[in-house]
Amino acid sequence: MNEMTIIVQLRRTAKIWSLISLGFVTVFLVGSALNPSEPLPALVEWGELVLFPTGVLTGLLLAWKYEWIGALASILSLGAFYVVEWNLKGRIPHGPFFLLLTVPAFLFLACHICTVLRKKREG
């Protein structure tokens, strides 16, 4: 497999995984919205929702066209979400789920870096 094929496969994996992440979060949010006994989020929770999932998913969608900008937006949103969680609750969220839903951002960033390095080598 040549280098370009690897980059294409990595990009394809990032796009598919980002769609899975978007679908998973959408199903979760719709399910919560349809539950009449579910209370509305508190003000602080609205702020967290801006970071995750809104910031992360917006970055993933943006990464389809602008890889490094979208990837950085997602990664920074996740990092800020963890910082807010730490400051409010004294811990980061349990389990790998937030990170797993953001993995495509790291793949998009890797694609961008590989593409830039390849172009520099080719002159």
C-alpha positions in Angstrom: 0.0 0.0 0.0 1.4 3.4 -0.9 1.3 6.5 1.2 -1.5 8.1 -0.7 -3.7 5.0 -0.3 -3.1 5.1 3.4 -4.1 8.7 3.7 -7.3 8.1 1.6 -8.2 5.1 3.9 -7.5 7.1 7.0 -9.7 10.0 5.7 -12.5 7.5 4.8 -12.3 6.0 8.2 -12.5 9.4 9.8 -15.6 10.3 7.8 -17.4 7.1 8.5 -16.6 7.2 12.2 -17.7 10.9 12.3 -21.1 9.9 10.8 -21.4 7.1 13.4 -20.6 9.6 16.2 -23.1 12.1 14.9 -25.8 9.4 14.6 -25.1 8.0 18.1 -25.4 11.4 19.7 -28.5 12.3 17.7 -30.3 9.2 18.8 -29.2 9.8 22.4 -30.5 13.5 22.2 -33.7 12.6 20.5 -34.4 9.9 23.1 -33.7 12.3 25.9 -35.9 15.0 24.3 -38.8 12.6 23.9 -38.7 11.5 27.6 -41.3 13.8 29.3 -39.8 13.0 32.8 -36.4 14.2 31.7 -35.7 17.6 33.4 -34.2 20.4 31.3 -30.5 20.9 31.7 -29.3 23.4 34.3 -27.5 26.6 33.1 -24.0 25.0 33.7 -25.1 21.9 31.8 -26.1 24.1 28.8 -22.6 25.4 28.8 -21.2 21.9 28.8 -23.6 20.9 26.0 -22.1 23.7 23.9 -18.7 22.0 24.3 -19.9 18.4 24.0 -21.6 17.4 21.9 -22.2 20.6 19.9 -18.6 21.8 19.6 -17.2 18.3 19.0 -19.8 17.4 16.3 -19.6 20.8 14.6 -15.8 20.4 14.4 -16.2 16.9 12.9 -18.6 18.2 10.3 -16.3 21.1 9.5 -13.4 18.7 9.2 -15.0 17.1 6.1 -14.0 20.3 4.2 -11.3 21.9 6.4 -9.5 19.0 8.1 -7.2 20.8 10.5 -9.7 23.5 11.5 -12.5 21.1 12.2 -10.2 18.6 13.9 -8.8 21.3 16.2 -12.2 22.6 17.0 -13.4 19.2 18.0 -10.3 18.4 20.1 -10.3 21.8 21.8 -14.0 21.4 22.6 -13.4 18.0 24.1 -10.5 19.4 26.1 -12.5 22.4 27.3 -15.4 20.0 28.3 -13.0 17.9 30.4 -11.6 21.1 32.1 -15.2 22.3 32.9 -16.1 18.9 34.2 -13.0 18.8 36.4 -13.6 22.3 37.7 -17.3 21.6 38.5 -17.2 18.0 39.7 -13.6 17.4 40.6 -13.3 14.6 38.1 -13.3 13.9 34.4 -16.2 11.9 32.9 -16.1 8.2 33.5 -15.6 5.8 30.7 -14.1 6.2 27.2 -17.2 7.3 25.4 -16.5 11.0 25.1 -13.1 10.3 23.7 -14.4 7.5 21.4 -16.9 9.9 19.9 -14.1 12.4 19.2 -11.6 9.9 17.7 -12.5 11.0 14.1 -11.0 14.5 15.0 -7.6 12.9 15.7 -7.9 10.9 12.5 -8.7 14.1 10.5 -5.7 15.8 12.1 -3.5 12.9 11.2 -4.7 13.1 7.6 -3.9 16.7 7.4 -0.4 16.3 8.9 0.3 13.4 6.5 -0.9 15.4 3.5 1.2 18.4 4.4 4.3 16.3 5.0 3.7 14.5 1.7 3.4 17.8 -0.2 6.6 19.2 1.4 8.5 16.1 0.3 7.2 16.3 -3.2 8.2 19.9 -3.4 
